[in-house]
Amino acid sequence: MADFDPWDPAFLADPYPAYAELRAKGRVQYFEATNQWLVPHHADVSALLRDRRLGRTYQHRFTHEDFGRTAPPAEHEPFHTLNDHGMLDLEPPDHTRIRRLVSKAFTPRTVERLKPYVRKLAGELVDALVEKGGGDLLTDIAEPLPVAVIAEMLGIPEADRAPLRPWSADICGMYELNPSQDTAARAVRASVEFSAYLRELIAARREQPGDDLISGLIAAHDEGDRLTEQEMISTAVLLLNAGHEATVNATANGWWALFSNPGQLAALRADHSLAPSAVEELMRYDTPLQLFERWVLDEIEIDGTVLPRGAEIAMLFGSANHDPEVFAVPEKLDLTRKDNPHISFSAGIHYCIGAPLARLELVASMTALLEKAPTLRPTAPPVRKPNFVIRGLEGLSVEVG
């Protein structure tokens, strides 16, 4: 029997058999190690993401004491200040106000305008990879493309971009289950440094606005749509982190899945028009965000189990995306899969605002690699990151014949 153990390297290598066991056991199970209720079925995850009795935070309605929770340690305050003012961890009306402003930067028209830039950058990155005969698909393609795109949108100068990915990685370490003291210390340090940088950038944009999202948020504030400076900082960090973490990991996970399924890779190489459906299937097949948490704000019942106010639910996106009730032969990679309602971009009011941009980036890099590096192949099996919630690889070494 495969056990759900998010700290076991064997589980991290392939969590999907353990998910099948969880689904067979029922619709909700208590996991003592994290004091969470695990929800593994697609129908339940999809419904709960839209259920307003749950929230990403509870502090808009309750104190920590009301919820039977202990306030975070004082030394973690810089991380929580940064995190708690981003719209992903807010509920209406604050979430609604901030999302309304940010959504203007992610309209279909805006994303359409970005296509030439994204495709050009993807092509240049692949050209560089081909010229040197190979490299690390993670650091040469998967990381620089989405980081550059979101940094460009935010208005972060090219010369300032080197720390963005390390800051993001350190901050995102806090989203793992039961993070260590060392992980928390790195997240706090990154939060302080990233916030200080953005505070200076916001001040510069106040003096000299540009055609970028940070300037747009400042202008919206001045016109009456109030965002505090902290909300601007938290929004910028959230967009940078969410704007590339999933794309980076979907790219690396996806290409390793393709290399591991040579028949599907051959079909894709024979027909590049499969790229859009391939991206959807690869995000389902090896989900970059495996778990998403919600607090129970008002008592709910799942299949006869009452979850009281104050309980925490862990919705297992990776399990939902392999639910045979929704996906025919879910363990099979099928790049032509037609009915593919995967939950990799979440759902409800917290549906990923950047999903259209992520899809554009993933299709652009895949297409560029198919066209310019048709003999791309791995030189060694990759090492998987020792993370569960954000699933990715340490690197993916490749060569071009």
ChimeraX attribute file (.defattr): number of C-alpha atoms within 10 A of each C-alpha:
attribute: neighborCount
match mode: 1-to-1
recipient: residues
	/A:1	7
	/A:2	15
	/A:3	15
	/A:4	18
	/A:5	15
	/A:6	17
	/A:7	12
	/A:8	14
	/A:9	15
	/A:10	12
	/A:11	18
	/A:12	20
	/A:13	14
	/A:14	12
	/A:15	22
	/A:16	22
	/A:17	16
	/A:18	17
	/A:19	24
	/A:20	21
	/A:21	15
	/A:22	21
	/A:23	21
	/A:24	11
	/A:25	11
	/A:26	14
	/A:27	20
	/A:28	23
	/A:29	17
	/A:30	14
	/A:31	14
	/A:32	8
	/A:33	10
	/A:34	12
	/A:35	12
	/A:36	18
	/A:37	20
	/A:38	23
	/A:39	27
	/A:40	30
	/A:41	28
	/A:42	27
	/A:43	14
	/A:44	16
	/A:45	26
	/A:46	19
	/A:47	11
	/A:48	20
	/A:49	23
	/A:50	16
	/A:51	14
	/A:52	13
	/A:53	15
	/A:54	24
	/A:55	24
	/A:56	20
	/A:57	18
	/A:58	21
	/A:59	14
	/A:60	12
	/A:61	10
	/A:62	12
	/A:63	13
	/A:64	13
	/A:65	9
	/A:66	12
	/A:67	17
	/A:68	11
	/A:69	11
	/A:70	9
	/A:71	9
	/A:72	10
	/A:73	8
	/A:74	8
	/A:75	11
	/A:76	16
	/A:77	14
	/A:78	17
	/A:79	21
	/A:80	17
	/A:81	15
	/A:82	23
	/A:83	21
	/A:84	17
	/A:85	21
	/A:86	23
	/A:87	23
	/A:88	21
	/A:89	17
	/A:90	21
	/A:91	21
	/A:92	13
	/A:93	9
	/A:94	17
	/A:95	17
	/A:96	13
	/A:97	15
	/A:98	22
	/A:99	18
	/A:100	12
	/A:101	18
	/A:102	19
	/A:103	11
	/A:104	13
	/A:105	19
	/A:106	17
	/A:107	15
	/A:108	12
	/A:109	10
	/A:110	12
	/A:111	16
	/A:112	13
	/A:113	11
	/A:114	16
	/A:115	15
	/A:116	11
	/A:117	11
	/A:118	23
	/A:119	19
	/A:120	13
	/A:121	22
	/A:122	25
	/A:123	21
	/A:124	15
	/A:125	20
	/A:126	22
	/A:127	16
	/A:128	14
	/A:129	22
	/A:130	18
	/A:131	10
	/A:132	10
	/A:133	14
	/A:134	21
	/A:135	20
	/A:136	18
	/A:137	22
	/A:138	22
	/A:139	16
	/A:140	18
	/A:141	25
	/A:142	27
	/A:143	19
	/A:144	19
	/A:145	24
	/A:146	26
	/A:147	22
	/A:148	20
	/A:149	20
	/A:150	21
	/A:151	22
	/A:152	16
	/A:153	18
	/A:154	22
	/A:155	18
	/A:156	18
	/A:157	11
	/A:158	10
	/A:159	6
	/A:160	10
	/A:161	14
	/A:162	11
	/A:163	11
	/A:164	18
	/A:165	17
	/A:166	11
	/A:167	22
	/A:168	21
	/A:169	15
	/A:170	19
	/A:171	25
	/A:172	19
	/A:173	19
	/A:174	20
	/A:175	17
	/A:176	15
	/A:177	15
	/A:178	11
	/A:179	11
	/A:180	11
	/A:181	11
	/A:182	10
	/A:183	16
	/A:184	21
	/A:185	17
	/A:186	19
	/A:187	24
	/A:188	23
	/A:189	17
	/A:190	22
	/A:191	26
	/A:192	17
	/A:193	15
	/A:194	21
	/A:195	20
	/A:196	12
	/A:197	13
	/A:198	20
	/A:199	16
	/A:200	11
	/A:201	18
	/A:202	19
	/A:203	13
	/A:204	13
	/A:205	19
	/A:206	14
	/A:207	10
	/A:208	9
	/A:209	16
	/A:210	14
	/A:211	12
	/A:212	16
	/A:213	22
	/A:214	25
	/A:215	21
	/A:216	19
	/A:217	26
	/A:218	21
	/A:219	16
	/A:220	14
	/A:221	16
	/A:222	11
	/A:223	9
	/A:224	8
	/A:225	15
	/A:226	16
	/A:227	19
	/A:228	13
	/A:229	16
	/A:230	17
	/A:231	21
	/A:232	23
	/A:233	24
	/A:234	24
	/A:235	24
	/A:236	24
	/A:237	24
	/A:238	20
	/A:239	21
	/A:240	23
	/A:241	20
	/A:242	20
	/A:243	23
	/A:244	28
	/A:245	24
	/A:246	22
	/A:247	24
	/A:248	27
	/A:249	24
	/A:250	29
	/A:251	27
	/A:252	25
	/A:253	25
	/A:254	25
	/A:255	21
	/A:256	20
	/A:257	17
	/A:258	20
	/A:259	16
	/A:260	14
	/A:261	14
	/A:262	11
	/A:263	13
	/A:264	18
	/A:265	18
	/A:266	13
	/A:267	13
	/A:268	20
	/A:269	18
	/A:270	12
	/A:271	11
	/A:272	16
	/A:273	12
	/A:274	16
	/A:275	21
	/A:276	18
	/A:277	16
	/A:278	25
	/A:279	21
	/A:280	22
	/A:281	25
	/A:282	22
	/A:283	24
	/A:284	26
	/A:285	26
	/A:286	26
	/A:287	29
	/A:288	28
	/A:289	23
	/A:290	22
	/A:291	25
	/A:292	17
	/A:293	19
	/A:294	21
	/A:295	20
	/A:296	23
	/A:297	22
	/A:298	14
	/A:299	13
	/A:300	16
	/A:301	10
	/A:302	13
	/A:303	9
	/A:304	9
	/A:305	11
	/A:306	11
	/A:307	18
	/A:308	14
	/A:309	18
	/A:310	19
	/A:311	21
	/A:312	22
	/A:313	26
	/A:314	23
	/A:315	26
	/A:316	22
	/A:317	28
	/A:318	28
	/A:319	28
	/A:320	31
	/A:321	29
	/A:322	28
	/A:323	23
	/A:324	16
	/A:325	12
	/A:326	17
	/A:327	19
	/A:328	14
	/A:329	12
	/A:330	16
	/A:331	15
	/A:332	12
	/A:333	20
	/A:334	18
	/A:335	21
	/A:336	17
	/A:337	13
	/A:338	10
	/A:339	10
	/A:340	15
	/A:341	15
	/A:342	24
	/A:343	23
	/A:344	25
	/A:345	18
	/A:346	19
	/A:347	16
	/A:348	13
	/A:349	17
	/A:350	18
	/A:351	15
	/A:352	16
	/A:353	20
	/A:354	20
	/A:355	18
	/A:356	14
	/A:357	25
	/A:358	23
	/A:359	14
	/A:360	19
	/A:361	26
	/A:362	25
	/A:363	25
	/A:364	23
	/A:365	25
	/A:366	24
	/A:367	22
	/A:368	21
	/A:369	22
	/A:370	20
	/A:371	14
	/A:372	15
	/A:373	19
	/A:374	14
	/A:375	12
	/A:376	18
	/A:377	18
	/A:378	19
	/A:379	14
	/A:380	9
	/A:381	13
	/A:382	16
	/A:383	12
	/A:384	16
	/A:385	15
	/A:386	17
	/A:387	19
	/A:388	23
	/A:389	22
	/A:390	21
	/A:391	23
	/A:392	27
	/A:393	20
	/A:394	15
	/A:395	20
	/A:396	24
	/A:397	18
	/A:398	20
	/A:399	18
	/A:400	18
	/A:401	11
